[in-house]
Amino acid sequence: MVNASRKTPGFTGLPGAVAVSHLRVYDWPAADGVSGGTPHMHLTCSEAYVVTGGRGAVQTLTASGYEVTPLTPGTVAWFTPGTVHRLVDEDGLRIIVLMQNSGLPEAGDAVLTLPPEYLTDPDTYAAATAVPGDAPEEERERIVRARRDLAVEGYRALRAADGPERLAAFHRAAAALVRPRLAEWRERWRRGAEAAAAVTGEQLGRLERGDTSHLGEALVRAEQPAAYGRFGMFGRLEVYKGNE
């Protein structure tokens, strides 16, 4: 719900065109005995965590190597595109997730670390990762757990690889998978993050000219989650309409 009676010109989404969601990390154990979500990588979006409760960690894999960052209440952790990441639940981990470029993650800017045979083309990848929205909740949970386990299998192979080539091959496969969607992504970026930056530039120009008219067009917005308990890659999500 928007708490305003008028709109201001330009971008009016969350500051910096970020997306916000509340996350309760899955407590499902995987084959390696670690509880948590589905390892994946973003290609154009940085991601940040603000830990609000519980305890856990984020495992990350980059060309620089493997790291584990502990997550406890008050921790703020973030990473850039190209970081393979896996959230681990140790005791009811709850997080506020901030995603760069609101709309792009929802449009597919995340590739799961499936074994290479599932990354050969978009149709093969989609068959292994899609979750039917109209399926019963028990069936959706089964599918989400199965794709998580498949991604953990590929992730463990990436971690065990001797040298960076296997990770580089995953980067290339991920880029090939998303290439057909890049024109759509660019348009979302123009409407979102680029527009947000352009509004700031316009406001700076007005202030330099002594024009304060935009300050009289201020508005206040507030929203409640548009969906509760949605199955995400890392856990159950409360998401907001403006993120999509």
C-alpha positions in Angstrom: 0.0 0.0 0.0 1.3 3.5 -0.9 0.8 6.1 1.8 0.7 9.1 -0.5 -1.8 11.2 -2.4 0.5 12.4 -5.2 3.4 11.1 -7.1 6.8 12.8 -7.8 8.4 12.6 -11.3 11.2 10.1 -11.9 12.1 6.9 -10.0 10.1 6.3 -6.7 11.2 2.8 -5.7 13.3 1.9 -2.7 16.6 4.0 -2.3 19.2 3.1 -4.9 16.7 0.8 -6.7 17.4 -2.0 -4.2 15.1 -4.9 -3.5 14.3 -6.0 0.1 13.0 -9.3 1.4 12.9 -11.2 4.7 14.4 -14.6 4.7 14.2 -17.6 7.0 16.9 -19.9 5.9 16.0 -23.5 5.2 16.9 -26.0 8.0 17.0 -28.9 5.6 20.2 -31.0 5.8 21.9 -31.7 2.5 24.0 -34.8 1.6 27.1 -33.3 3.2 25.2 -32.8 6.5 25.0 -29.0 6.2 21.6 -27.4 6.5 20.7 -24.5 4.3 19.8 -23.3 0.9 20.7 -23.6 -2.8 24.2 -22.5 -3.9 24.1 -20.1 -6.8 25.8 -17.0 -8.4 24.5 -13.6 -9.6 25.9 -12.2 -12.8 25.1 -8.5 -12.5 23.8 -7.9 -8.9 25.6 -7.4 -5.6 23.8 -8.9 -2.6 23.8 -8.0 1.1 22.6 -9.6 4.3 21.5 -7.9 7.5 21.2 -10.6 10.1 18.2 -10.2 12.4 18.2 -13.5 14.3 19.6 -16.9 14.8 23.0 -18.1 13.7 24.7 -19.5 10.6 27.2 -18.6 7.9 27.6 -17.9 4.2 30.0 -20.0 2.3 31.5 -18.2 -0.7 33.6 -19.3 -3.6 35.4 -16.9 -6.0 38.5 -17.0 -8.2 40.4 -16.0 -5.0 39.3 -19.1 -3.2 36.8 -20.5 -0.6 35.7 -18.5 2.5 33.2 -18.9 5.3 31.7 -15.8 6.9 29.9 -16.3 10.2 26.4 -14.7 10.5 25.0 -13.6 13.8 22.5 -10.9 14.7 23.9 -7.5 13.7 26.2 -8.8 11.0 26.1 -7.0 7.7 27.8 -9.0 4.9 27.8 -8.4 1.1 29.5 -9.6 -2.0 29.7 -8.8 -5.7 28.6 -10.6 -8.9 30.5 -13.8 -9.6 30.5 -14.9 -6.0 29.2 -18.4 -5.6 27.4 -18.4 -2.3 25.6 -20.9 0.0 23.7 -19.9 3.1 24.1 -22.3 6.0 21.6 -22.5 8.9 22.9 -23.4 12.3 20.2 -22.1 14.6 17.1 -20.4 13.1 19.0 -18.0 10.8 16.9 -15.0 9.8 18.1 -12.3 7.4 17.0 -9.1 5.7 18.3 -9.5 2.1 19.2 -6.4 0.0 19.6 -7.0 -3.7 21.1 -4.5 -6.2 19.1 -3.8 -9.3 15.6 -4.5 -8.2 13.9 -6.6 -10.8 16.9 -8.2 -12.3 17.3 -11.1 -9.7 13.6 -11.8 -10.1 14.1 -11.9 -13.9 16.7 -14.6 -13.6 20.0 -13.0 -12.6 21.0 -16.1 -10.6 22.4 -19.4 -11.9 22.4 -22.4 -9.6 25.6 -24.4 -9.4 24.1 -27.5 -11.1 26.5 -30.1 -12.5 27.7 -29.2 -16.0 25.3 -31.4 -17.9 22.4 -29.3 -16.6 23.9 -26.0 -17.8 24.1 -26.8 -21.5 21.1 -24.8 -22.6 18.2 -22.8 -21.1 15.6 -25.5 -21.6 17.7 -28.2 -19.8 18.5 -25.8 -17.0 14.8 -24.7 -16.7 13.6 -28.3 -16.5 15.9 -28.9 -13.5 15.1 -25.7 -11.6 11.5 -24.6 -12.3 9.0 -24.8 -9.5 5.4 -24.9 -10.7 3.5 -22.1 -8.9 0.2 -24.0 -8.9 1.6 -27.2 -7.4 0.6 -28.2 -3.9 3.0 -26.9 -1.2 4.3 -30.4 -0.4 5.2 -30.9 -4.1 6.8 -27.5 -4.3 8.9 -28.2 -1.2 10.0 -31.6 -2.7 11.1 -29.9 -6.0 12.9 -27.1 -4.1 14.8 -29.6 -2.0 15.7 -31.7 -5.0 17.1 -28.7 -7.0 19.0 -27.6 -3.8 20.5 -31.1 -3.5 21.5 -31.0 -7.2 23.1 -27.6 -6.8 25.0 -28.7 -3.7 26.4 -31.6 -5.8 27.7 -29.2 -8.4 28.9 -26.8 -5.8 30.9 -29.4 -4.0 32.6 -30.4 -7.3 33.5 -26.7 -7.8 35.0 -26.5 -4.3 37.0 -29.7 -4.8 38.4 -28.7 -8.2 42.1 -28.4 -8.5 42.7 -24.9 -9.9 40.3 -22.2 -11.2 39.4 -23.7 -14.6 36.2 -25.5 -13.4 34.9 -22.3 -11.8 35.7 -20.3 -14.9 33.9 -22.9 -17.0 30.8 -22.4 -14.7 31.1 -18.7 -15.2 31.0 -19.2 -19.0 28.1 -21.6 -18.9 26.1 -19.3 -16.7 26.7 -16.3 -19.0 25.6 -18.4 -22.0 22.4 -19.4 -20.2 21.3 -15.8 -19.5 22.4 -14.3 -22.8 19.0 -14.5 -24.4 17.5 -12.4 -21.6 20.1 -9.6 -21.6 18.0 -7.1 -23.7 15.2 -7.6 -21.2 17.6 -7.1 -18.2 19.0 -3.9 -19.7 15.5 -2.4 -20.0 14.7 -3.3 -16.4 18.0 -1.7 -15.4 17.2 1.5 -17.3 13.8 1.7 -15.6 15.3 1.0 -12.2 18.9 1.6 -11.1 19.8 3.9 -14.0 16.6 5.9 -13.5 17.3 6.2 -9.8 20.8 7.6 -10.5 19.5 9.9 -13.1 17.0 11.4 -10.7 19.8 12.2 -8.3 21.7 13.9 -11.1 18.7 16.0 -12.0 18.2 17.0 -8.4 21.8 18.1 -8.0 21.4 20.2 -11.1 18.3 21.9 -9.7 20.0 22.7 -6.4 23.0 24.2 -8.3 20.4 26.5 -10.1 18.8 27.3 -6.8 15.7 25.4 -7.8 14.1 23.6 -4.8 10.8 22.6 -6.5 11.5 18.9 -6.2 11.5 19.2 -2.4 7.9 20.3 -2.5 7.0 17.1 -4.4 8.1 14.8 -1.6 6.1 11.7 -0.8 6.1 8.9 1.7 5.6 5.2 0.8 5.0 2.1 2.8 4.2 -1.5 1.9 3.5 -4.7 3.6 4.9 -8.0 2.1 3.0 -9.0 -1.1 3.7 -12.7 -0.3 4.5 -14.6 2.8 6.5 -17.9 3.0 7.4 -18.1 -0.7 9.9 -20.8 -1.5 13.2 -19.1 -2.4 16.6 -20.4 -3.2 17.9 -20.0 0.3 14.7 -20.2 2.4 11.1 -19.0 2.9 10.7 -15.4 1.8 8.5 -12.5 2.6 8.7 -10.4 -0.6 7.4 -7.0 -1.6 5.5 -6.1 -4.8 7.8 -3.2 -5.6 10.8 -5.6 -5.9 9.5 -7.3 -9.1 
